Amino acid sequence: MDDIADKAKAGAGALIKSAEDMIDAMTKKIEAALADPKSLVPGGGMAACTASCYSKSVQTRLKAFGDDTSALVEALKKVADNVTKPMQELAAGLEQAMGQ
């Protein structure tokens, strides 16, 4: 019971923060690739000839993926905001029920 109360006190903030950190790291990698899309092109031969076309295609897809990632971060923040108060109420209820 104490473990549940402790987790309720902590809320979903730590979990959401961890997810946000991972998504931020991925977003930075995407932004780096967008800044230098030619770094994604394999070197030599035929690939060198098609680097411009390939990099534009990758850049377009990475931008869309980055936009989706940003939307996911915003959704996670909303979830965290919506969960925080109920978790605090749960913690208070558990404390009261346990007489602490």
C-alpha positions in Angstrom: 0.0 0.0 0.0 2.8 2.4 0.9 4.4 1.8 -2.5 1.2 2.7 -4.3 0.9 5.8 -2.2 4.5 6.8 -3.0 3.9 6.2 -6.7 0.6 8.2 -6.6 2.5 11.1 -4.9 5.2 11.0 -7.6 2.5 11.1 -10.2 3.1 10.5 -13.9 5.6 13.4 -14.0 8.8 11.3 -14.0 7.5 8.9 -16.6 6.3 11.8 -18.8 9.7 13.6 -18.3 11.6 10.5 -19.3 9.5 10.2 -22.5 9.9 13.9 -23.3 13.7 13.6 -22.8 13.9 10.6 -25.3 11.7 12.4 -27.8 13.8 15.6 -27.5 16.9 13.6 -28.1 15.3 12.0 -31.2 14.1 15.4 -32.4 17.7 16.8 -32.1 18.9 13.9 -34.3 16.2 14.7 -36.9 17.1 18.4 -36.8 20.8 17.5 -37.4 19.9 15.4 -40.3 17.7 18.1 -41.7 20.5 20.6 -41.4 22.8 18.3 -43.3 20.7 15.7 -45.3 23.7 14.7 -47.5 25.2 13.1 -44.4 22.5 10.4 -44.7 23.6 9.5 -48.3 25.8 6.4 -48.6 29.0 7.3 -50.3 30.4 6.4 -53.7 29.3 5.2 -57.1 25.7 5.5 -58.1 24.6 7.0 -54.8 26.8 10.0 -55.3 25.0 10.8 -58.5 21.6 10.7 -56.9 22.5 12.4 -53.6 20.6 15.6 -54.3 17.3 13.8 -55.1 17.8 11.3 -52.2 18.6 14.0 -49.7 15.5 16.1 -50.6 13.3 13.1 -50.3 14.8 12.2 -46.9 14.6 15.8 -45.8 10.9 16.0 -46.6 10.2 12.8 -44.8 12.2 13.7 -41.7 10.5 17.1 -41.6 7.1 15.4 -41.5 8.4 12.9 -38.9 9.7 15.8 -36.8 6.4 17.6 -37.0 4.7 14.4 -35.8 7.2 14.1 -33.0 6.5 17.7 -31.9 2.8 16.9 -31.9 3.4 13.8 -29.7 5.4 15.9 -27.2 2.6 18.4 -26.9 0.1 15.5 -26.4 2.3 14.0 -23.7 2.4 17.4 -21.9 -1.4 17.6 -22.0 -1.6 14.0 -20.6 0.8 15.0 -17.8 -1.3 18.0 -17.0 -4.5 16.0 -17.0 -3.0 13.2 -14.8 -1.3 15.4 -12.2 -4.3 16.5 -10.2 -6.0 13.1 -10.1 -2.8 11.5 -9.0 -2.4 14.1 -6.2 -6.0 13.5 -5.1 -5.3 9.7 -5.1 -2.2 10.2 -2.9 -4.1 12.4 -0.5 -7.0 9.9 -0.3 -4.5 7.0 0.3 -2.8 9.0 3.0 -6.1 9.8 4.7 -7.2 6.2 4.5 -4.0 5.0 6.0 -4.2 7.6 8.7 -0.9 9.4 7.9 
